[in-house]
Amino acid sequence: MPNTFQENLAENAYFQSLPVFVQETIRQSGISIKNEEELRECAQNLLKRPNQQ
């Protein structure tokens, strides 16, 4: 069954408000995000990680 939320992720206002590096990490991670709550949890975890530059 297709994940409609994930397919339309780029249209989500919260997703659009995230820094580009977080958006790209989520897109490239392959993680399945089913709803905005999961998106917020994932983004918050990424934002808490120390920058590895």
N, C-alpha and C positions, 0 to 999 in steps of 0.2 A: 504494500500500500504506500503510495507516494506521501512524502511529508510536505504538505502544502505550506506550512509555516516556513520551513527552511527554504523552499523554492522561492518564496516571496520575501526573504530576509532583507534584501536591499531596499524594499519599500517600507520597512518597519522604522518608525520615527526614532525609537530608542537606538536601534542599530545605527542609524544615520548620525546620531549624536555622539557615537563613540569615536575615539581617536582612530585614525586610519590604520595604525599598526594593530589595534585590537580587532578591527573589522577583517583585516587580511589574515590574522592568525586564526580567527574563527572560521573563515572561508576555507583556509588551507588545512585545517586540523582534521577534517573528515568527521568530526563529532556530529551526532544527530541531535538537533535542537528542535523540540516538539512544540514549544510555546514560549511566550515572552518571559515567563518566570525562569525557565531554563537558560534563556539567552542572558538575562540579567545576572544569574549565578555565575555563568561561564565568564562573562565580561568582568565581573567584580574579581574573580579569581585571577584573571590575567592582569588586571590593573594593580593587584596587590604584589605581584611578582617583582622582584628587583630587576632593574634594567640590566641586561647582559650585553654590554657593548665592548 
